[in-house]
Amino acid sequence: GDDLLLTDRETVQISPAFPLWVDATEFEAQAERIVRGGRGDPTGLNTELYRDDLLVDYYDEWIPPLREHLKSLFVETLLKLVERARTIGDYKSAVELARMILERDAANETAHQHLMFCYWKMGKRSAALGQYQASERLLEQELGVKPSPETTALYNTIKEQASLPQETPQPRLPRLPIALTPFIGRRHELAEIKALLQTTRLLTLTGAGGSGKTRLAVQ
């Protein structure tokens, strides 16, 4: 109709004023808000919008790059939400989200790490150990590599320790996140922070985005 399409002798285009709704563009908008915001709000993403990869039966040149972009954005956003769920102790939601990642990317090692940790915290030690074995097999099949030292270190920690008490089904109050990787460097900054905390109850760390302020503060 005239309200949807703008046409002339050479072009046909969709009117920007038309209230058009497309699942792919709505998903992209929601996901980018979460990724850019630096915080994972589980209510901020409708995962039903991403039912399958974009136009899987079509092969026009413009489709594969966009398909890969949306798939990568989906995984990146879910990883953000997993981290958020873990931080507040909602391990059940974290497990569900990590499983969704593996449905799209079976060799995503970070998702396997999250599942190992969450199963362990939920008192499911055998499931945590079994997840490592699954990751080992899938990484070999999909990428021809072995688990990273971080994944192996987490496996050894779980293997050497007894099962943790069963977690309550309700999320706990927010608490400090537990990192999967070791903290390296920043000795001068750590010493300076410790010295300053002897004279003040509140200390603010400032710096560019992604410079490691949160990780340093937690450490």
C-alpha positions as CSV (number, residue, x, y, z in Angstrom):
1,G,0.0,0.0,0.0
2,D,0.9,3.6,-0.3
3,D,1.5,3.9,3.4
4,L,4.2,1.2,3.4
5,L,6.1,1.7,0.2
6,L,7.6,4.9,-1.3
7,T,8.2,4.5,-5.0
8,D,9.3,6.4,-8.0
9,R,10.5,5.4,-11.5
10,E,13.8,4.0,-10.2
11,T,13.4,2.9,-6.6
12,V,11.1,1.1,-4.1
13,Q,11.7,1.6,-0.4
14,I,9.9,1.1,2.9
15,S,8.6,4.3,4.4
16,P,10.5,5.1,7.6
17,A,7.2,6.4,9.1
18,F,5.5,3.0,8.7
19,P,5.2,1.2,12.1
20,L,6.9,-2.0,10.8
21,W,7.9,-4.7,13.4
22,V,10.5,-7.3,12.6
23,D,11.7,-9.9,15.1
24,A,15.4,-9.7,14.0
25,T,15.5,-5.9,14.4
26,E,13.7,-6.0,17.7
27,F,16.0,-8.7,19.1
28,E,19.1,-6.7,17.9
29,A,17.8,-3.5,19.7
30,Q,17.2,-5.4,23.0
31,A,20.5,-7.3,22.9
32,E,22.6,-4.2,22.1
33,R,21.0,-2.3,25.0
34,I,22.1,-5.1,27.4
35,V,25.6,-5.4,25.9
36,R,26.2,-1.6,25.7
37,G,24.8,-1.1,29.2
38,G,27.4,-3.4,30.7
39,R,24.8,-5.1,32.9
40,G,22.6,-8.1,32.3
41,D,19.0,-7.6,33.1
42,P,17.2,-11.0,32.5
43,T,14.0,-9.1,31.9
44,G,15.6,-7.0,29.2
45,L,15.8,-9.7,26.5
46,N,12.9,-11.7,25.0
47,T,14.8,-14.9,23.9
48,E,11.8,-16.0,21.9
49,L,12.7,-13.4,19.3
50,Y,15.7,-15.6,18.4
51,R,14.0,-18.8,17.4
52,D,16.6,-19.8,14.7
53,D,19.5,-18.3,12.8
54,L,18.6,-15.7,10.2
55,L,17.2,-16.9,6.9
56,V,18.9,-20.3,7.1
57,D,17.6,-21.4,3.6
58,Y,18.8,-18.3,1.8
59,Y,22.3,-17.6,0.4
60,D,22.2,-14.0,-1.0
61,E,25.6,-12.3,-0.3
62,W,24.2,-9.9,2.3
63,I,22.7,-12.7,4.4
64,P,25.7,-14.7,5.9
65,P,27.4,-11.7,7.5
66,L,24.2,-10.5,9.1
67,R,23.3,-14.0,10.1
68,E,26.7,-14.4,11.9
69,H,26.4,-11.0,13.5
70,L,23.0,-11.8,15.0
71,K,24.1,-15.2,16.2
72,S,27.3,-13.7,17.8
73,L,25.2,-11.0,19.4
74,F,22.8,-13.6,20.8
75,V,25.6,-15.6,22.4
76,E,27.3,-12.4,23.7
77,T,24.1,-11.2,25.3
78,L,23.3,-14.6,26.9
79,L,26.8,-14.6,28.4
80,K,26.1,-11.2,29.9
81,L,22.9,-12.5,31.4
82,V,24.7,-15.6,32.8
83,E,27.2,-13.5,34.5
84,R,24.4,-11.4,36.0
85,A,22.5,-14.4,37.2
86,R,25.7,-15.9,38.8
87,T,26.5,-12.6,40.5
88,I,23.1,-12.6,42.4
89,G,23.3,-16.4,43.1
90,D,20.5,-17.3,40.7
91,Y,22.3,-20.5,39.5
92,K,19.2,-22.1,38.1
93,S,18.6,-19.2,35.6
94,A,22.4,-19.2,34.8
95,V,22.2,-22.9,33.9
96,E,19.2,-22.4,31.6
97,L,20.9,-19.5,29.8
98,A,24.2,-21.3,29.5
99,R,22.4,-24.3,28.0
100,M,20.8,-21.9,25.4
101,I,24.3,-20.8,24.4
102,L,25.4,-24.3,23.9
103,E,22.4,-25.0,21.7
104,R,23.8,-22.4,19.3
105,D,27.5,-22.9,20.0
106,A,28.3,-26.3,21.4
107,A,32.0,-25.6,21.8
108,N,31.6,-22.3,23.7
109,E,34.1,-22.9,26.4
110,T,32.9,-20.0,28.6
111,A,29.4,-21.5,28.7
112,H,30.8,-24.8,29.7
113,Q,32.8,-23.1,32.5
114,H,29.7,-21.4,33.8
115,L,27.8,-24.7,33.8
116,M,30.6,-26.4,35.7
117,F,30.6,-23.7,38.3
118,C,26.9,-23.4,38.7
119,Y,26.4,-27.2,39.0
120,W,29.1,-27.3,41.7
121,K,27.5,-24.4,43.6
122,M,24.1,-26.2,43.4
123,G,25.6,-29.3,45.0
124,K,25.6,-31.3,41.7
125,R,29.3,-32.2,41.8
126,S,29.0,-35.2,39.4
127,A,27.1,-33.0,36.9
128,A,29.9,-30.4,37.1
129,L,32.6,-33.0,36.5
130,G,30.5,-34.5,33.6
131,Q,30.2,-31.0,32.0
132,Y,34.0,-30.8,31.8
133,Q,34.1,-34.2,30.0
134,A,31.4,-33.0,27.6
135,S,33.4,-29.8,27.0
136,E,36.6,-31.8,26.4
137,R,34.8,-33.9,23.8
138,L,33.1,-31.1,22.0
139,L,36.1,-28.9,21.9
140,E,38.0,-31.7,20.3
141,Q,35.2,-32.5,17.8
142,E,34.4,-28.9,16.8
143,L,37.8,-27.1,17.1
144,G,40.4,-29.8,17.5
145,V,41.7,-28.2,20.7
146,K,41.8,-29.2,24.4
147,P,40.2,-27.3,27.3
148,S,42.0,-24.1,28.4
149,P,44.1,-24.1,31.5
150,E,41.3,-22.1,33.2
151,T,38.7,-24.8,32.5
152,T,41.0,-27.5,33.6
153,A,41.9,-25.6,36.8
154,L,38.2,-25.3,37.6
155,Y,37.7,-29.0,37.0
156,N,40.6,-29.9,39.3
157,T,39.2,-27.6,42.0
158,I,35.8,-29.3,41.8
159,K,37.3,-32.7,41.7
160,E,39.5,-32.2,44.7
161,Q,36.8,-30.6,46.9
162,A,33.7,-32.2,48.4
163,S,30.2,-31.2,47.1
164,L,29.0,-27.9,48.4
165,P,25.7,-27.7,50.3
166,Q,22.6,-27.6,48.2
167,E,21.8,-24.1,47.2
168,T,18.3,-22.7,48.1
169,P,16.1,-22.3,45.0
170,Q,15.6,-18.6,45.7
171,P,18.3,-16.2,44.5
172,R,20.5,-14.7,47.2
173,L,21.2,-11.1,47.8
174,P,23.7,-9.5,45.4
175,R,27.3,-10.4,46.1
176,L,30.7,-10.1,44.6
177,P,31.2,-12.1,41.4
178,I,33.6,-15.1,41.4
179,A,36.1,-14.9,38.6
180,L,36.9,-18.0,36.5
181,T,40.4,-16.8,35.6
182,P,43.4,-15.8,37.8
183,F,44.2,-12.2,38.6
184,I,47.5,-11.2,37.1
185,G,49.5,-8.0,37.7
186,R,48.3,-4.7,39.1
187,R,50.5,-5.1,42.2
188,H,51.2,-1.4,42.5
189,E,47.5,-0.5,42.2
190,L,46.6,-3.2,44.8
191,A,49.1,-1.9,47.3
192,E,47.9,1.7,46.8
193,I,44.3,0.7,47.2
194,K,45.0,-1.2,50.4
195,A,47.0,1.8,51.8
196,L,44.1,4.2,51.0
197,L,41.5,1.9,52.6
198,Q,43.4,2.4,55.9
199,T,42.3,6.1,55.9
200,T,38.9,6.1,54.2
201,R,35.7,4.0,54.2
202,L,34.8,4.8,50.6
203,L,37.2,4.6,47.7
204,T,36.2,5.2,44.0
205,L,38.2,3.7,41.1
206,T,37.9,5.6,37.8
207,G,39.2,4.9,34.3
208,A,38.2,4.1,30.8
209,G,35.6,1.4,30.0
210,G,37.1,-2.1,29.9
211,S,40.3,-1.1,31.8
212,G,39.5,-3.6,34.6
213,K,38.1,-1.4,37.4
214,T,35.6,-3.9,38.6
215,R,38.0,-6.8,38.6
216,L,40.6,-4.8,40.4
217,A,38.0,-3.7,43.0
218,V,36.8,-7.2,43.6
219,Q,40.4,-8.4,44.0
